[in-house]
């Protein structure tokens, strides 16, 4: 793994509404370079939306986003997203392209690598997730766990400064979850800056450096895992934890 | 037996069929193919444009596509062919000096085809899951690059059967071009068969023309079924058990 030298991410007072539905109500989130922040909370609390606002797939109505201390709201959003890798619940691999092409497409088209360079880099990424031998098959012929690992390789191939995981294991069969979580844990220990929206409380407690609990579009509590899981302060977090643990 | 013989003579007079065969082969077939292919290609290009306009974020584009589609899909083909052929014929003659209605026939067929093909493409593109666009945007592709590389190719693949069906329709509808009056060398299959039928007072030449149509359309119908089946089932390949799940991630530690 190459060590990543940048990637401190800050969201400040982020607001977003869909019509009258106020989805994010002033979110603050800070992730230091090389650390993993997990975001937990009930369904509909705005966790996944927060990720999409942080990489500007959805533009916030209000607030600021800083990468390495510099506001990125005025940047070209396409260029911002090349610096932030994202992994989705439903994998979202491109089914009409081979595994190799899924990983190398952005390298060729956006990083302007030659076909050979892109291929080599993509194969190296696939090797890291243990799927080099599947380079020439279509995603539809892979298991869910394998597809998600390809999706992780696809995001990593762009050498992102930050990685977002949006409930990356929620759509997987239980026996496939472990492999993907192990890969994410390896990434975290290799020094990748990560924001992980998850329902996997074990992962959140053991791997992340900070845990943020969201409910109703606000951050209710945030802190190190021990504080959140062993010493919850607010009734909302207490009741959430008693529901999920 | 007389009635049976009469029927045989009317529809299957081999001599009358043999007599029309050279014209069907050298005049009718190339012209039918030319009309169908040219309007098929133009219709596909314009149809794609209409589809993209139809899903555009720009309301004006959407409206133009909507109105165009409603008109050219809503009118009988023969009405469009007559209006274009007879209406624009004199203008075309003034500008180019050409008296041939042939290009206008292609134009009319293209207008009709593009309206249908536009709707086919649009439905295909809109059937692609939102997550595909999102994943592509998340990688850093622009909206138009995402559409071009990820969304449209998948949408088109899904509607290939409907597209081939549209080509089958075009082959058949090209026969309507005879309404605008073609010179002898421009006659397509139907017109060649129909002329021979009128001259001989026997329908067998028309049957012969019909057989030519079937030779073109039946293989296409089977192509549709083949594509449809392949798209639904795919090349069968069983996913392997996730044998590597246990040991993946080891590489990342290095």
Interface residues (C-beta under 8 A of the other chain):
Chain A: X1 X55 X57 X78 X79 X81 X82 X84 X85 X86 X88 X90 X92 X93 X94 X95 X96 X105 X106 X109 X110 X127 X128 X129 X130 X131 X137 X138 X140 X141 X142 X143 X145 X146 X149 X151 X154 X155 X158 X175 X176 X178 X179 X182 X183 X185 X186 X187 X189 X190
Chain B: X129 X131 X132 X134 X135 X136 X137 X138 X139 X140 X141 X142 X145 X149 X150 X153 X154 X157 X234 X237 X238 X239 X240 X241 X242 X244 X245 X246 X247 X248 X249 X250 X251 X252 X253 X254
